Amino acid sequence: MKRILIVPILLVLLVSCATTGPGGKKSLILIPTETEVELGKDVVKEVESTERVLNNQEVQNYVSKVGRKVAKVCDRKDVTYSFKVLDNEEINAFACPGGFIYIYKGLMKQMDNEAQLAAVLAHEVGHVVARHSIKRLQAIYGYSIVMEVALGEKMGQTARQMVDAAAGVILLGYGRENEYESDEYGILYAKKAGYNPKGMVQVFEKFKQMEGRRPSTFEKLLMSHPPASDRINNGNKEIQKIGGTNLPYYETEYAAIKAKL
């Protein structure tokens, strides 16, 4: 009987409302940040066992610099963000749990300026801030994870399942509602980092042009993300609210890096 009473008390102590967006937005999060980061590290191992990281330190440093500028102004500071370019022509980017963010070389080749790169990285940072992968995972594993933490145990038997599930979330996408939310956050973070937020809309306009061609490297993004026309409309509305269209795009800086891809 005492054990039955103790567990709900421990759950109340462990479960907390965490920051998941601008303006003090909070959500009920069951999985602790430490667990999320460890999970993310395992997902990173999976990613880098099948994908090749681009072997160009200048490009990697540049993307990391832009990513850090965005991460510095985001609403979640309890993780250390990292940014890497993958040597693949796929047109995509994704965020692993815990702040590990990847962008494909193929997507970078489609861009024209640093503001567009910042927008894409800010969108992925938005996924981490909103804890979209963790919300999806805790809906399946949250109770068991909290129970194991409450009883002082490690999440051994569920770890493999969670890593596979997290990788699946990344592969299949977060769903339209989550993508719209990350678009909104990304536009705000790009602007706060000193970039013209229209860079995000420019990326969506490129996606719209590609929708007609449907190249194989773009099909995954088309399946897992909302229609580009909707994202353009929503993006323009958000930019009207926050302003920032007088901020720079940094075309010259980006062109020099793009030439090395």
Stockholm file with secondary structure:
# STOCKHOLM 1.0

chainA/1-261         MKRILIVPILLVLLVSCATTGPGGKKSLILIPTETEVELGKDVVKEVESTERVLNNQEVQNYVSKVGRKVAKVCDRKDVTYSFKVLDNEEINAFACPGGFIYIYKGLMKQMDNEAQLAAVLAHEVGHVVARHSIKRLQAIYGYSIVMEVALGEKMGQTARQMVDAAAGVILLGYGRENEYESDEYGILYAKKAGYNPKGMVQVFEKFKQMEGRRPSTFEKLLMSHPPASDRINNGNKEIQKIGGTNLPYYETEYAAIKAKL
#=GR chainA/1-261 SS CHHHHHHHHHHHHHCEEEEEEGGGEEEEECSCHHHHHHHHHHHHHHHHHHSCBCSCHHHHHHHHHHHHHHHHTSSCCSSCCEEEEESSCCCCEEEETTTEEEEEHHHHHHCCSHHHHHHHHHHHHHHHHHTHHHHHHHHHHHHHHHHHHHTTCCCHHHHHHHHHHHHHHHHHCCCHHHHHHHHHHHHHHHHHTTSCTHHHHHHHHHHHHHHTTCCHHHHHHHHHSCCHHHHHHHHHHHHHHHCCTTSCCCHHHHHHHHTTC
#=GC SS_cons         CHHHHHHHHHHHHHCEEEEEEGGGEEEEECSCHHHHHHHHHHHHHHHHHHSCBCSCHHHHHHHHHHHHHHHHTSSCCSSCCEEEEESSCCCCEEEETTTEEEEEHHHHHHCCSHHHHHHHHHHHHHHHHHTHHHHHHHHHHHHHHHHHHHTTCCCHHHHHHHHHHHHHHHHHCCCHHHHHHHHHHHHHHHHHTTSCTHHHHHHHHHHHHHHTTCCHHHHHHHHHSCCHHHHHHHHHHHHHHHCCTTSCCCHHHHHHHHTTC
//
